[in-house]
Each structure stands twice: as structure tokens, then as C-alpha cells.
Amino acid sequence: MVRQTRRKVVARAVDRRTGKVLRGEFGSQAEAQEMVDRLLRAHSPGSWREHVTPE
């Protein structure tokens, strides 16, 4: 039996009117964190912010 753990990242733009949502599924915590870091450094600062939900 093989068990795989996947990390999911769901990002929604602060402006809910645009409805912009990005979703990603990653094989490791490092890959998921890299995506979050890229969003937080995005071209338009303030567009994305970190929100952590309990597992």
C-alpha cells in the first residue's frame, strides 16, 4: 500500500468582484509554500494575502 500526501493551495483575489481563484495541488510542503510565496510577491502588492485554514 502506498500513501500519498498532497498539499492544496487555493488563492482568491482580495477583490471578490473579479472572482479570480487559483488552485494548485502539490506533492510537498515546499512546493506548496513556493506557490504561496510567489503569490505574496505578485506584481500588484496587496492583491494576495496569507490565510491559513486548519487541516
C-alpha positions in Angstrom: 0.0 0.0 0.0 1.3 3.4 -0.9 0.1 6.5 0.9 0.5 9.9 -0.8 0.0 13.2 0.9 -0.9 16.1 -1.3 -1.0 19.8 -0.3 -3.7 22.1 -1.8 -3.4 25.8 -2.2 -6.5 27.8 -3.0 -6.0 31.5 -3.6 -8.7 34.1 -4.1 -8.1 37.7 -5.1 -9.0 40.2 -2.4 -11.4 41.9 -4.8 -14.2 39.3 -4.8 -15.9 41.0 -7.7 -13.3 39.7 -10.1 -13.8 36.1 -8.9 -10.2 35.3 -9.6 -9.3 32.0 -8.0 -6.1 30.0 -8.4 -5.9 26.4 -7.3 -2.9 24.1 -7.1 -2.1 20.7 -5.7 1.4 19.8 -4.7 3.4 16.8 -3.7 5.3 18.5 -0.9 5.0 21.3 1.6 8.0 23.1 0.0 6.3 23.2 -3.4 3.0 24.5 -1.9 4.9 27.1 0.1 6.8 28.2 -3.1 3.4 28.9 -4.8 2.2 30.9 -1.8 5.4 32.9 -1.7 5.1 33.7 -5.4 1.5 35.0 -4.9 2.5 37.1 -2.0 5.3 38.7 -4.1 3.0 39.2 -7.1 3.2 42.3 -9.3 0.3 44.1 -7.6 1.1 44.2 -3.9 -1.8 43.7 -1.6 -3.7 41.6 -4.1 -2.9 38.4 -2.2 -2.6 37.8 1.5 -2.0 34.7 3.5 -4.9 32.9 5.1 -4.3 29.6 6.8 -7.1 27.1 7.5 -6.8 24.3 9.9 -6.4 20.8 8.4 
